[in-house]
Amino acid sequence: MTETPNKPALALVAHDQKKDDMVRFARSHAKRLAAFELFATGTTGARIVEAAPELPVTRLKSGPLGGDQQIGAMIAEGRITALIFFVDPLTPMPHDVDVKALTRLAELYDIPMALNSATAELIITHPGAIARPT
């Protein structure tokens, strides 16, 4: 997929227990999400495309196989302008250190990051307010 410079880039990630929530979020907000260039970790991206095929989502590797690091690298390169990461706070994650690294990069590079649907709605409501990194 070619990059669309006039669209802010949004990364979508969801823990296993939150994938259904992410799918519901994508389906109910498909029109707003269409204003973004979308990137997602593997399984999350597949589920979103299945539920909302009108959304062009660039799928990366699954989180435990390096997808979190791919998104982290894109943040560090200035290619991601916001992160929506539906985190399951109740289930221990074997790749928790990768999750922490990803959220640390979002903080370090000062990009908007939503960890739940309430905050995610705030991010997608005003895509023009999210400046594409230079």
Residue, then its C-alpha position, 0 to 999 in steps of 0.5 A: m500500500t502506498e503512503t497517503p501523505n495527506k492522511p494521518a497514520l493511525a496504528l491499531v493494536a488489541h490484546d486477544q481479550k480486546k480484539d472483539d472490542m476493537v472490531r466493534f470500534a472499527r465497524s461502528h467508526a468506519k467512516r471516521l477511520a477512513a480519514f486515516e492511513l491505518f496500520a494494525t498488528g496481524t490478527t487485529g488487522a485481519r479481524i478489522v478487515e473482515a468486519a469492515p472490508e471498506l477500510p484499507v488496513t496495512r497488516l503487520k506481523s502479529g504482536p508476539l511475532g514482532g508487530d509491536q516492534q514494527i509499529g514502534a519502529m514506525i513511531a520512531e521514524g515519524r510515520i505513525t501519528a497516533l496509536i490506539f491500543f486496546v489493552d487487557p489489564l486483567t490478563p498477563m501478557p507473555h510479551d509484556v516487555d514489548v507492550k511496554a516498549l511500544t507505549r514508551l515510544a508513543e510517550l517519547y515521541d509525544i503522539p496521541m495514544a488511546l488505551n480504551s474506546a472512550t479515548a480512541e473516540l476522541i482521537i478519531t473525532h478530529p483527524g485534522a488536529i493530529a499533525r502528521p510527523t515531519 
